[in-house]
Each structure stands twice: as C-alpha cells, then as structure tokens.
Amino acid sequence: MVHPRLKEITDRIIKRSATSRQDYLRRMKAQHTNAPQRTNLGCTNLAHGFAACPAADKQHLATDKQPNLGIITAYNDMLSAHQPYESYPEIIRETVRKIQATAQVAGGVPAMCDGVTQGQPAMDLSLFSRDLIAMSVAVGLSHGMFDAAVFLGVCDKIVPGLLIGALSFGHLPAIFLPAGPMTSGIANDEKARIRQLFAEGKATREELLASESASYHSPGTCTFYGTANSNQMLMEIMGLHMPGSSFINPLTPLRKALVEEAVAQVVELTAQRSTPTPLYEIIDERAIVNGVVGLHATGGSTNTPCTLLQ
C-alpha cells in the first residue's frame, strides 16, 4: 500500500514530466531491439571491435548469438574508493565466459574526490566532472558492440555522471557495481582530539597526518555516511545494484561473489536471454521517488539531491 501523500507526489511528477518522459521513451524504444547490437555493424566495423580479443571471444562475438557486456570503469589507484576496481574487469570476463557471454572494457571515465581537492582550486572542477563523466560514458557505449552495460564507480559526482550516461543508452540493460566502504579506522573522538591539539599548536603536522591516515586508511569509500555511500544506497533502492551489496567491504570473498552474481544477472537481462529488461524500464518516476524516500529515511547526504537527482 502506497501512502496517499507519496502517491500524490508521484502522480504530480508523472504529470509534470509526461511530455519529456514520452519523448525519452520514444527514443529508447527506437534504439531497443531484440537482436544483438552488433548485428547493425558491418564486417569491417565488427573486426575492429574484437581485433584484440582472445580467439574464443572472437568466435562468440562473430556469431552474434551470445551477449557482450560493455564495462565502463572509473578505476584509478589514487582514490581509495576506486582502487578496488583494478581487478573487476578480469573477474567480470572470467564470470561471463562460464555462462556463454563476453565482456570488454568499453571506456574509462575520470574520477575525482572532494576529500583530496577540498579547499584547493581543483574543487571547482568537481560538479563539472559529472557532465564530463556522462559524456565519457556515451563515447564508450557509442560503438554498438554491447548488449548490456556494467558500471564501475562510486563517490559524489561519479555515480550521477555514470547514471546520466547510462540513461542516454537506456535501451541497454545495466547494472552498477559498488566497491564497498573501507573498514572503520580510529574513533571519531580520537581524530577530533588530535585536530583540536593541532589547532592549539600542541600537535605537529606529522602527528595530525598520522591521525588522519589512521582514520582514512585503506581501499574503499569513506567510513562515514556521506555522499559516496548515500549514492550506493540510492542505486540499490532504485534497482541498479544487487540487493544488499552496497556496504560490503572491498577485497572480501563476499564482495567478489556479489560482483560475479551481478554480472550473471545482467546477462540474463539481455535480448539474447529469457528476461530482456532495458534500463529505461527500470528507472521511472517511481524509482526516483523511491530513491528520494530512501535518502531521507536513512539520513543520507544533503549533497546527493544536487549531484544525483538534479
């Protein structure tokens, strides 16, 4: 049973966005086919698209009978939240080969962290980077080689940019794979104590840095419920993560198992399998409202509506 107030708000959004939503659905349906995307490519185009693949993958891609996943990755090893993604493409490739599918990295997108750039001139690039990420997604998926998309990215502007780009290719099934939060470091009270001592001139820069490093100390997203972790929660509520996957720590057996299950699931959503489900059928007004409700109910980041839902 939907709360009357919630239904009223949802109906109002549906009415207000009817024209733009219908235009979007028209464009997605025009691109959506029940055949592999690469059947639209000429032989020269296709040969370019799989030239570097192993022989067995080439055979699958040449027959058009098996799904091919496009991986969009925000991996870099400077940011803790994205460092775990280094191993994901190979895990994905190994997983889908077992179920008669293939996967290729379709492209990379930039990923920056407000925690590094805060107070620095580079922070002016933060919100701008969201649109650059969306455009980078479009470039990666524009080749027509892919039957579904897998998105690797977390943090403030990266998930919104990935989602904007994904929705532009909403005729494809899509799944987002979180990397998970880092384990807890020192207690907040201890970190605050050292910061206070430093402000009073009673602790050195070396002591302050040691304290900060003991707090923010390993692969994964921030240990607090900020925008990065709020984004992961929203993706799960909106149906773009495997249930229960958002807050499992990186580099653990359960995290690897969730990655494997997620890509197996998105393979089943392709046109070549029994339950084809493009992204545009998942993300609608109700999904957006669910995300907003989840954000409020969990006390998530106030920055999220600006970056993800704007």
N, C-alpha and C positions, 0 to 999 in steps of 0.2 A: 504494500500500500504506500503510495507516494503522498507525502504531506501536502495538503492543499496549497500552502504558500509556495512550496517548491514547484509544484505543478504549474502554478500561476506564473512564476518567473520563467520556467522553461518554455511555456506556451508563448510568453511575450517575446522571448529570444527567437523562437521559431518564426513568429510572425514578422518580427523586425528584420530578420535575416533571410526571409523567403526568397527574395529576388537573387541575392548573391549566392545563396546556397544552391538554388536551382541551376544557376549558371555554372557553378563548380561541379555539380553532379553531371551536368550535360558534358562538360569537358572530360571528366573522368570516365564516364561511360563510353565516350567516343574512343578513348585510348584503351579501354579494357577489352581484352579478347580472351577466348578460351583456348588459345594456342600459345606455344612458347613465343616470347617476344622476339627471339632471334630469327623466327621464320620470315620476318619482314626484311632481313638483311640479305644482300647479295653475297655470292660466294667470296668475292674479294673482301668485302666488309667482315664477314664471319672469320675468314682466315686470319685477318689482322687481329680479331678479337680473341682468338685462342692460340695464337702462334707460340706463346711461351708456356703453355700448359703441358703437363705430362701426357704421354700418349693415351692413357686410359681416359683421362678427362677430355681430350680432344675427340675421342670416339663418341663419348656421351654427347658432347656439345654439337657434333656434326649431325647426329641423328635427330635432334630436336625432341626427343622423347622424354628426357629427364630434366627436372628443374635445375636452374643455375641461379645461385644466390649472389647478389652483389653486396659486398661488405663496405660500408662507409665507416672509417675509423678516425677518431680524434686522438690516436695514440701519440704521446711523446713521453720521454722518460725524465723530463724536468718537473712535471707536475705529478704529485703523488696519486691523485685521483685517476690519472690516465696511464700511469706506468704499467698497471697490470694488463692492459690491453695488448702488450707486446706479443703475448703468446696466443691470443684469441684467434687470429686468422688460421693458424695451423690446427688448433683444436676444432674449429668450425669445418675446415676442409676434411679432416680425418673423420669427423662425425657424419657429414653428409655423404661421403663416399660409401659408408656402410649401408646407407638407405637409398642407393642409386640416385644420387644427386651430386652436383658440383658446386663449388663456390670460388669466387675471385674477389680480391680487393678492388673495388670499383674506384676508390679515391680516398684521399685524406682531407681532413678539414683542420683549420687552426684551432687551438685550444689555449686560452689564457686564463689566468687565475687572479681574481681581485686580491687574494691574500698576498700575492707577490707584488702586484702593481699599486696597491693602495697607497695613496699619498704621493705617487710618482706620476710624471707626465703621461706615461703609458696607460694609465687608468682611463684616459679619455677615449681609448680605443675599445673599451670593454663592450659597451652596448652596440657599437658599430660592428663588432666582430660577429654578433648574432646574424646580421644580414649577409655578411661575407660567408659564414658557415652555410647558410641556406643556399646561397649561390653555388658554393663548392659542392654541396650535395647534388644539385641539379646538373652540374658538369659531370660528376661521377656517374650518375644514373642515366645520362643522356645517350649512352652508346647503344641502347636497345638490346643488350646482351642478357638482361636479367629478368627472372620470373618472380623474384621477391627480393626484399632488401633487409639487411641486418645492420643495425646502427650501434656503434660503439662510442659512447660518450656520456659524460656526466658534467656536473658543475653549472654555474649560473647561466651563462649565455650559450653554452654548447648544446644542451638539450633543447632549448627553444629553437635555436637555429636548425638543428637536425630535424625537429618536428615540422617546421615550416617547409623545409626542403622535401621531407617525406610526403607531406600533404600535396605538394606540387606533382608528385608521382604517386598519388593516392590510388591509381588503378592497380598498383602492385601490392601484394601482401607485405607487411612489415613487422619487425619485432625489434625492440630496444633491449640491449644487454647491459645492465649496470655492472660496475666493477666492485661495488661494495665499499663500506666505510672502514677506515683504519681502526684498529683496536684502541681502547682507551689508553691515554698516557697518564701523566701526573694529574693529581686532583686540581680542579679549578682554583680552590682556595690557596694551594701552594703556588700556582702560577701567579695569582693575583698578589700574593705576598712578595714574591721576587720583583714583580713590576713596581710595587709600591716602594720597595727598598731602592730600586734603581732610580725612581723619580725623586727620591730623597737624597740621592747621591751616596747611598750606603751599599750599593752593589755595583759591580763592574759590568761593562758591556759583555765580557766573556761569561759572567755568571748569568746575565739576562739571556744571552743566546743559548746557553746550556739548558736553562729552564724552558725556553720556548721550544727547543729541539726535543726535549723530553715530553712535551705536550703533543707536538705535531711531528710524528716520529717514524712513520712507516708508509708503505703503499696504502692507498685508499682515500676516500673523501674525508672531509673534516669530521672530527669527533662530536661536533655539536649539530643541532638540527637547524642548519642554515639553508640557504637556497639550494645548494647542491643536493643535499639529502631530501629536501622538500620536492625537488624535481623528480627524484627517484620514486618517492611515494606517489606523486601525481601520475607518473607513467604507469605505475601498477594499477591504480584506481581506474584509470582511463582505458585499461585493457591492452597496454602495449608492452608489459613485462609479464614474465611467468609469475603467477601468484606466489607471494612470499619470498621473492628473490631480491628485493631492494636492499635489504640491510644485512646480507650475509657477507662476512669479511672476505677480502681478496685472498687469492692463493691458498684456498682451502679445498678439500675434496668436494664439499657440498657446493661451493661456488662453481667448480668445474662441471659437476653434474648438472647444475642449473643451466649452464651455457649449452651443454650438449642437448638437454631436453628442449631448450628454447629453439634451437635451430632445427631440431627434428619437428617441432610443432609448426614452424613457419613453412617448412617444406610441404606439410600437409595442407597448407592454405593456398598453395599454388594451383594454377589452372590444370596442371597435369595430374593432380591428385583429387581425392573424393570430395573435399570440402573447400573449394576455392572461395577465399574471402579477402577481397582487396581492402586496403586501409580505409578508403572512403566510406565503406560500410560500417566501420568500427567507430571512427571519430565523427560524431554528430553533435547536435546541441545537448543531448542528454549526457554524453560523455564529458563535455566541457563543464556542465553543471555539476556532475559528479566530482570532477577534479576540484572545482571551487569549494564544494562542500567538504571534501576530504582535507583540503588545505586549512580551512577554518577549524574543522573538528580536531585536527591533530596539532594545532598551534604552529603551523609551518611558517616559513619565512615570509615577511611582508614584502620582500623584493620579488617574489615569484610572480604575482599578477603583472608586474611591469615587464618581466622578461619572457614569461611563457604564455600568458593569457592576453597580452596586449593586442 
